[in-house]
Every structure is written in structure tokens, then in C-alpha cells.
């Protein structure tokens, strides 16, 4: 495959085998992530970790993903998407296997950081490969199926995590994805064609280092607020981010021309909507896992089975919404999805210690419907206005918006833990504070969804080919 032509994918069977290869990987990563969320209370007990360190287990994954997302996308455009994709799978497999040796919380956090880096390599290239392969053959539907694989991973993760944690131990949660990683690597190696190298292009090493430092320091600082150390780190991160923006405008081989991105109204507002929706979505399973296991005293398996309702609805609706966005304005289903997702958070914000589980079920079904309507049309609208030779970096930007949103959502949750609970293990005495934290977090997430609806609708009309 070359960047100028998709003739290597003129065969329908080759296109669908390629899509299957990508879908296996995009199933694998979220399955691992959501399975770990269910195991968090068991991990906390086994490693004697306080509430703040437990909240860093999903957060470290985000830190690795956001820091390497832009460089990974740019490297893929230069040396080839297949190489970067396979390297990400290898790194994920090695770090997952290494977790069986972990006996301290800090080593687990390091492995989660490495898994985040591998996720940046996989997600920064996967969507770009699918977008080019299906550019003339129903891209919205293909992106919808890619989204479905993500939601199927989210669906399978909680019950798998619960069963593995109860049947063996939490280490098994990290080992379970390894056979799928091997299968995915084989499928990608056989069916995905490598993109042409761009020898005239260079990686902007200075820009990459600036972005890694800026995103890492800002994220760590935000999570450490309201301490003065957190404010200092966050301020330095913002300063480096401003320097990164300036440097990118003057670099001969930038990671991204930010001015051009802002001028592309459809793409820029699509990534704004994505940022806000994922800021709302990412903390959801973490927060609900704590509510269901601590407050409602459900087992890990029971909590996982209940939480799969949202992802199940997303998996059903994502390909349908993607196909709809091939025929209809993408902003219509996407904006409706934002509003429904916010309604679900309002329902969750009304939970108390005696609420029936039917209230949680209703909220998850509404939220699954909302996010299923949003994701595929939003991605389809964004990528439809991007040149073929820039698809990897555009895919990385969409994933950066997702990861930045995840980062903001979890950083604020970590801040709330620092403020309301502190560095102590969650016990019955802390349940009132935990309920207050959950209410505030759910209301904040509802606000993110309303802002996302505004940005989604205001992107304007998109002609999707």
C-alpha cells in the first residue's frame, strides 16, 4: 500500500481481513484496561496501597499514552504504520508478562506506564490504517466496527477481570490478553500492507521531548493539587506547552501545524468534542467499581457483569451509527449522543447508599446509547477532511484528544481523592466522603457532555464520501 493509492486493498476479502487485524488489537487494549478496574480493590489489599496510589493504577496508563501519542503518530507517517503498530503490540505483551513478577505497587505503576506507551503506538496507527483501507468503501461503517471492537473489549473486560480475580488472582488479569496479542500480531503481519516511507521527512525530536515533558508535568501537577508542588509542576507544564506551540510553528518538520489544525473547523471541533466526551467517560468504570464493591458490597465478578451493560449498548450501536454517518450529517447522531451521555451522569449523580441497582442499570443503558451514537460519527466526520498522507498524525490527534480527555477526567478524580479522602485506605468510615466524591464527579462529567454537545453541533456540515 502506498499513500497515493489504495489498490492493494481493492479486494473485499483483503480489506475485511485487514479490518479484523486492527479490531483484534483495539479489542485487546480496552479489555485489559476495564478488567484491571474491577480488580483494583483486590490489588489495593494485596499490595497495601492507599486510595491515592490505587487511583494512579489507571492513571499511569494514561500518562504513558498521552506523552507518546504525537511522536508515535508522526513516526508512523515517516517509517510506516505497520512497523509502529507491531512494535506497540510487542511492548504491550512484554509489559503484561512482566507484571507477574510485581510485588510492590510502584513496580505495577511502572508497568502500567509502559502499557500506556504501547497503547499510544497501537491506537495512533490503527484508526489511520482502517481509514485509508476503507476510504472508498464505507469508511464510516469500518470505523464503526473498529469502535465496536473497543466497546466489546470494555464489555468483556469487567466480567473477565472479576472471574480471573476471584478464580486465580489479580496477576491473571494481565496475563489473559497475551494469546490475543499473539493472534493480532500474526494477522497484522500477514494482511496489513506497509505504507511507503517518507525519506524527506524527519522526526522533530525537540518538539517530541517538549510535548512529553509538558504533558507529563501538567498531568502530574494537576493530580497533586491543591498542594504547592502540584501547582508548581502544573505551571511548568503549561509553560512548556506554550513553548511547544511556539516551537512547532517554527520547526521545519513539526509534529503538527497547530494553526492549520485550528483553521480546519470540522477537524478541530471534532477533537474538542472527543476530548470532552472522554473526560466524562474514562473515570466512569473506576468510580462505579468503587461504588458497587465498597458501597453496595458486590463481588468483583458481580460488579463487572453489571458494568458491561454500557459497553454492550455501545458495541451494538457503534457500527449502526457509523453507517448512519455515511448517509447523514455526522454531527446529528454525534450531538444526540453527547446529550444522552450527560443524562446518564445526571441519573448517577442522584445515587445514595440505599439506591436500587435498577437506577445504575438505567443510567448505564442510557450512557451506552449516547456514547454509541457519538464515537463513530465523530471520528468519521473528523477524518473525512484529512489528506491521506496525514492520516496517522490525524489519527494520533483524535487519540490524543481521547487520552487528554481521559487524563483530565482522572486527574480531577485523583484531586478529589486527595481532597476528600486523602492517603488512607477506603473503609466504612470513609463511605460518606466517597459518596460525596462520586456525586461531584458525576455532575462534573455531565457538564463535560453538555460542552461536547455544543462543540459537536457547531462544527458545521460535513460531506462524507
Secondary structure, DSSP 4 states (H G I P E B T S, - for coil): -BTTB-GGG-SHHHHHHHHHHHHHHHHHHHHHHHHHHHHHHHHHHHHT--HHHHHHHHHHHHHHHHHHHHHHHHHHHHH-HHHHHHHHHHHHHHHHHHGGG--SHHHHHHHHHHHHHHHHHHHHHHHHHHHHHTTTS-HHHHHHHHHHHHHHHHHHHHHHHHHHHHHS-THHHHHTTHHHHHHHHHHHHHHPPPPPP-TT----HHHHHHHHHHHHHHHHHHHHTTSHHHHHHHHHHHHHHHHHHHHHHH-TT-S--HHHHHH-HHHHHHHHHHHHHHHHHHHHHHHHHHIIIIIS---HHHHHHHHHHHHHHHHHHHHHHHHHHHHS-HHHHHHHHHHHHHHHHHHHHT--TT--HHHHHHHHHHHHHHHHHHHHHHHHHHHTTS-GGGHHHHHHHHHHHHHHHHHHHHHHHHHHHHHHT-SS---GGGHHHHHHHHHHHHHHHHHHHHHHHHHHHTT------
